[in-house]
Amino acid sequence: MARIETYIQDNNITDSDIVIGSDGDDINKTKNYTVGGLREYMQGDFMVSEIDQDNIIKSRNLKPIPTTTNLLAQVANNINVGTPFTVSAKEIYFFKLKAGDFFYVLAFKDLGKGTYGLGNTQITSNNLQIISEKSFTFNNVSEDSTTDTFNLNNITPLSVSGAVNALNPAVTIQPLSEGFTLFIATEDGVDNTYLYTGDSGVTGGGQNQTTSDDFTLISEFSSLLPAVATPPASGTFSIDLSNYLGTDYSGSTTNLTSLDTVNETQGGFARVKGNWSSQPTFTGGTEANNSNFESDTDIYLYVEKWADGVVYWYSLD
């Protein structure tokens, strides 16, 4: 047998090509194996087919839960007592829900095909993993492909439930398991967005009727704008990170040198205008690699809350 590097390389690999190996079940005798045979073995025993491009992605929305405390345990219980559903061999399910003020996307962990829900296979928090966490706002939720949005326009003096009940023609509201439903209503000049959690089906126009308990206010127009605040005159400057569109402290220039953060919310952001003779002490945050502090000049401090902590950096613009 010649050296391997002396053989011509085959750039057109097919199932009928043959490779040489040792048979571990027959005292390591040297034998031929076809590429097609190896492919079928890998797909059968290692389930490569289960992660190929033929997978079917499905989503299932769950009932909102009030807090994120013990999130995975709450979601597991939500699934266990919910309407049964079946996952086939090639289906990958994503679960979406509102928890507290956040929009979560989760998936099964180490679980596959089967029937889940009330009276079927029960799961625990160990069977779930978080895929995504975002603030539950109109922008984040409306961008989801399964979300339906209805614009009621100006409804004053009606309530949102009264306006939906009066719709003519009626609208069809999808089941929560299939996607979120949002209603946008202008009330006294303010654009409010409501999450609907009531019964699905044909609603309004003398059909299904809603109550105020079926709607949860998730955003107002004013909350979709950056907040404006003024730094304290002395002491520690606690930077508010509750607004994901930003808290703007640039209306005046601070020289306070003791900084920390309050009201940390994932995605919360702030901009501070300052002028310091030396870099301030920042408690509870990590300075970014691209930070560029300069002394004795007007400079901006940017602060943001990430999943793994608070990050801050300095910039001249």
C-alpha positions as CSV (number, residue, x, y, z in Angstrom):
1,M,0.0,0.0,0.0
2,A,1.4,3.4,-1.0
3,R,1.6,6.4,1.2
4,I,-1.8,8.0,1.6
5,E,-0.5,11.4,0.5
6,T,0.4,9.9,-2.9
7,Y,-3.2,9.1,-3.9
8,I,-5.3,11.5,-6.0
9,Q,-7.9,13.4,-3.9
10,D,-11.5,12.8,-4.9
11,N,-13.4,16.1,-4.9
12,N,-16.7,14.5,-6.0
13,I,-17.8,12.5,-3.0
14,T,-20.8,10.1,-3.6
15,D,-22.6,7.3,-1.7
16,S,-20.8,4.7,-3.8
17,D,-17.3,5.9,-2.8
18,I,-15.4,3.5,-0.7
19,V,-13.2,4.1,2.4
20,I,-11.0,1.7,4.3
21,G,-11.3,1.1,8.1
22,S,-11.1,-1.5,10.8
23,D,-14.0,-3.6,11.9
24,G,-14.2,-3.3,15.7
25,D,-16.6,-6.2,15.9
26,D,-14.3,-8.6,13.9
27,I,-10.9,-8.3,15.7
28,N,-10.1,-5.1,13.8
29,K,-9.9,-6.7,10.4
30,T,-9.4,-4.2,7.6
31,K,-12.5,-3.8,5.5
32,N,-14.1,-1.5,2.9
33,Y,-17.0,0.8,3.8
34,T,-19.2,2.9,1.4
35,V,-19.8,6.5,2.1
36,G,-23.6,5.8,1.7
37,G,-23.5,3.1,4.3
38,L,-21.7,5.3,6.8
39,R,-24.2,8.1,6.2
40,E,-27.2,5.8,6.8
41,Y,-25.5,4.5,10.0
42,M,-24.8,8.0,11.3
43,Q,-28.4,9.1,10.6
44,G,-29.9,6.0,12.2
45,D,-27.8,5.7,15.4
46,F,-26.8,9.3,16.0
47,M,-30.0,10.9,14.8
48,V,-28.3,13.4,12.5
49,S,-31.7,13.5,10.7
50,E,-33.3,15.0,13.8
51,I,-31.2,18.2,13.4
52,D,-31.3,18.5,9.7
53,Q,-33.0,21.2,7.6
54,D,-36.2,19.1,7.5
55,N,-37.1,20.1,11.0
56,I,-40.4,21.9,11.5
57,I,-40.3,24.9,13.8
58,K,-43.5,25.5,15.7
59,S,-44.4,28.0,18.5
60,R,-46.9,27.8,21.3
61,N,-47.9,30.8,23.4
62,L,-48.5,30.3,27.1
63,K,-50.7,32.2,29.6
64,P,-48.9,35.2,31.2
65,I,-47.4,34.8,34.6
66,P,-47.2,37.8,37.0
67,T,-43.5,37.5,38.0
68,T,-40.2,36.1,36.8
69,T,-39.5,34.4,40.2
70,N,-38.8,30.7,39.6
71,L,-39.6,31.3,36.0
72,L,-38.8,27.9,34.6
73,A,-40.8,26.1,37.3
74,Q,-43.8,28.4,36.6
75,V,-43.5,27.8,32.8
76,A,-43.3,24.0,33.4
77,N,-46.5,24.1,35.5
78,N,-48.1,26.3,32.8
79,I,-47.4,23.6,30.2
80,N,-48.4,20.7,32.6
81,V,-51.9,22.0,33.3
82,G,-52.4,23.4,29.8
83,T,-54.2,22.1,26.7
84,P,-52.4,18.9,25.5
85,F,-50.3,19.1,22.4
86,T,-48.1,16.6,20.6
87,V,-44.6,17.0,19.3
88,S,-43.5,14.8,16.4
89,A,-40.0,13.5,15.8
90,K,-39.0,16.4,13.5
91,E,-40.8,19.3,15.3
92,I,-39.0,21.8,17.5
93,Y,-41.3,23.9,19.7
94,F,-40.6,27.4,21.0
95,F,-42.7,28.6,23.9
96,K,-43.5,32.3,24.2
97,L,-45.0,34.2,27.2
98,K,-45.2,37.4,29.2
99,A,-43.6,37.1,32.6
100,G,-43.7,40.2,34.7
101,D,-42.5,43.0,32.3
102,F,-40.6,40.6,30.0
103,F,-41.2,38.7,26.9
104,Y,-39.6,35.2,27.0
105,V,-38.9,32.6,24.3
106,L,-38.1,29.1,25.7
107,A,-37.5,25.7,24.3
108,F,-37.4,22.1,25.6
109,K,-34.1,20.8,26.9
110,D,-33.3,17.1,26.4
111,L,-36.9,16.4,25.4
112,G,-38.3,15.5,22.0
113,K,-41.3,13.9,20.6
114,G,-44.3,13.1,22.8
115,T,-47.6,14.4,24.1
116,Y,-47.5,17.1,26.8
117,G,-50.0,19.0,28.8
118,L,-52.8,18.1,31.2
119,G,-53.0,14.3,31.7
120,N,-49.9,13.6,29.6
121,T,-46.1,13.7,30.1
122,Q,-45.3,16.1,32.8
123,I,-42.1,18.2,32.7
124,T,-39.9,20.0,35.3
125,S,-37.9,23.2,35.2
126,N,-34.9,21.0,34.2
127,N,-36.6,20.3,30.9
128,L,-36.7,24.0,29.8
129,Q,-34.1,26.5,28.6
130,I,-34.4,30.3,28.0
131,I,-33.7,31.2,24.3
132,S,-34.5,35.0,24.5
133,E,-35.5,37.6,27.1
134,K,-36.7,41.1,26.1
135,S,-38.7,43.9,27.7
136,F,-42.4,43.2,27.0
137,T,-43.1,46.3,24.8
138,F,-45.2,47.0,21.7
139,N,-42.1,47.0,19.5
140,N,-40.7,43.7,20.8
141,V,-43.9,41.8,20.8
142,S,-45.4,43.2,17.5
143,E,-42.3,42.2,15.6
144,D,-43.0,38.5,16.4
145,S,-44.5,36.9,13.4
146,T,-47.3,35.2,15.4
147,T,-48.6,38.5,16.9
148,D,-51.9,40.0,15.6
149,T,-52.4,43.7,16.0
150,F,-55.7,45.6,15.8
151,N,-55.8,49.4,15.8
152,L,-59.0,50.8,17.4
153,N,-58.0,54.4,16.7
154,N,-59.7,57.0,19.1
155,I,-62.0,55.2,21.5
156,T,-62.7,58.1,24.0
157,P,-65.0,57.9,26.0
158,L,-65.2,54.1,25.7
159,S,-63.0,51.7,27.6
160,V,-60.8,49.3,25.5
161,S,-63.2,46.4,26.3
162,G,-66.2,48.6,25.3
163,A,-64.6,49.6,22.1
164,V,-63.7,45.9,21.2
165,N,-67.3,44.8,22.0
166,A,-68.7,47.5,19.7
167,L,-66.5,46.6,16.7
168,N,-68.6,46.2,13.6
169,P,-67.7,44.1,11.7
170,A,-66.4,41.8,14.4
171,V,-62.8,40.5,14.5
172,T,-61.5,37.0,14.9
173,I,-59.1,36.7,17.9
174,Q,-56.6,33.9,17.6
175,P,-56.1,31.4,20.5
176,L,-53.3,32.5,22.9
177,S,-51.5,29.3,22.2
178,E,-51.1,30.4,18.5
179,G,-49.9,34.0,19.1
180,F,-50.3,37.2,21.1
181,T,-53.1,39.7,20.2
182,L,-52.6,43.4,20.7
183,F,-55.1,46.3,20.6
184,I,-53.9,49.8,20.1
185,A,-56.3,52.5,21.3
186,T,-56.0,56.3,21.5
187,E,-57.4,57.5,24.8
188,D,-57.5,61.2,25.7
189,G,-54.7,61.8,23.2
190,V,-52.5,58.9,24.5
191,D,-51.7,55.9,22.3
192,N,-52.0,52.8,24.6
193,T,-51.2,49.2,23.7
194,Y,-53.1,46.4,25.4
195,L,-52.3,42.7,25.5
196,Y,-55.5,40.6,25.1
197,T,-55.7,37.4,27.3
198,G,-59.4,36.6,27.1
199,D,-61.2,34.0,25.1
200,S,-60.5,33.5,21.4
201,G,-63.0,33.5,18.5
202,V,-65.2,36.0,16.8
203,T,-65.4,39.1,19.0
204,G,-67.5,42.3,18.8
205,G,-70.4,43.1,16.6
206,G,-72.8,41.1,18.9
207,Q,-70.5,38.1,19.1
208,N,-68.2,37.3,22.0
209,Q,-67.9,40.1,24.5
210,T,-64.9,41.1,26.5
211,T,-64.3,42.5,30.0
212,S,-61.7,44.9,31.4
213,D,-59.9,41.8,32.9
214,D,-59.2,40.5,29.4
215,F,-56.7,43.4,28.7
216,T,-53.3,44.3,30.1
217,L,-51.8,47.7,29.4
218,I,-48.2,47.0,28.2
219,S,-47.2,50.4,26.9
220,E,-48.2,54.0,26.5
221,F,-46.8,56.4,23.9
222,S,-45.0,58.4,26.5
223,S,-43.2,55.3,27.7
224,L,-41.8,54.8,24.2
225,L,-39.8,58.0,24.5
226,P,-36.5,58.5,26.2
227,A,-36.8,59.8,29.8
228,V,-35.2,63.1,30.7
229,A,-33.7,63.6,34.2
230,T,-31.3,65.9,36.0
231,P,-28.3,64.7,38.0
232,P,-28.2,65.4,41.8
233,A,-26.3,68.4,43.0
234,S,-24.1,66.4,45.5
235,G,-23.5,63.0,46.9
236,T,-23.6,59.8,44.8
237,F,-25.1,60.0,41.4
238,S,-27.4,57.0,41.0
239,I,-28.0,56.5,37.3
240,D,-31.5,55.2,36.5
241,L,-31.6,52.2,34.1
242,S,-35.3,51.5,34.1
243,N,-36.0,52.8,30.6
244,Y,-34.9,50.6,27.6
245,L,-35.1,53.7,25.3
246,G,-32.8,55.6,27.6
247,T,-32.6,58.1,30.4
248,D,-31.0,61.3,29.2
249,Y,-29.0,63.3,31.7
250,S,-27.4,65.6,29.1
251,G,-29.4,68.7,29.9
252,S,-26.7,69.8,32.4
253,T,-23.1,68.8,33.1
254,T,-22.2,66.9,36.3
255,N,-18.9,66.7,38.0
256,L,-19.9,64.2,40.7
257,T,-17.3,61.5,41.0
258,S,-19.2,58.7,42.8
259,L,-21.5,56.8,40.4
260,D,-23.7,53.8,40.7
261,T,-27.0,52.6,39.2
262,V,-30.6,52.0,40.3
263,N,-33.8,50.4,38.9
264,E,-31.7,48.1,36.6
265,T,-33.9,46.7,33.8
266,Q,-32.6,44.5,31.1
267,G,-31.9,46.8,28.1
268,G,-32.1,49.9,30.3
269,F,-29.9,52.6,29.0
270,A,-28.7,56.1,30.1
271,R,-26.5,58.9,28.8
272,V,-24.8,61.3,31.2
273,K,-22.9,64.5,30.3
274,G,-20.0,65.3,32.6
275,N,-16.7,67.1,33.0
276,W,-14.2,65.4,35.4
277,S,-10.6,66.2,36.3
278,S,-10.2,62.4,36.9
279,Q,-12.2,59.4,36.0
280,P,-15.1,58.9,38.4
281,T,-15.5,55.9,40.6
282,F,-18.2,53.6,39.2
283,T,-19.7,51.0,41.5
284,G,-21.5,48.0,40.1
285,G,-20.4,48.2,36.5
286,T,-17.8,47.0,34.0
287,E,-16.0,49.5,31.7
288,A,-16.1,48.5,28.1
289,N,-12.9,48.0,26.1
290,N,-13.8,50.8,23.7
291,S,-14.2,53.4,26.5
292,N,-12.3,56.6,25.9
293,F,-12.2,58.8,29.0
294,E,-10.7,62.3,28.7
295,S,-10.3,64.7,31.6
296,D,-11.2,68.4,31.9
297,T,-13.5,68.3,28.9
298,D,-17.2,67.8,28.2
299,I,-17.7,64.1,27.7
300,Y,-20.5,61.6,27.6
301,L,-20.9,58.6,29.8
302,Y,-23.1,55.8,28.4
303,V,-24.5,53.1,30.7
304,E,-26.4,50.0,29.7
305,K,-27.9,47.0,31.6
306,W,-27.1,43.6,29.9
307,A,-28.1,40.1,31.0
308,D,-24.6,39.6,32.5
309,G,-24.4,43.0,34.3
310,V,-24.0,46.7,33.8
311,V,-21.6,48.0,31.1
312,Y,-20.4,51.6,30.8
313,W,-18.1,53.6,28.5
314,Y,-17.0,57.2,27.8
315,S,-17.1,59.0,24.5
316,L,-16.7,62.6,23.2
317,D,-20.0,62.2,21.2
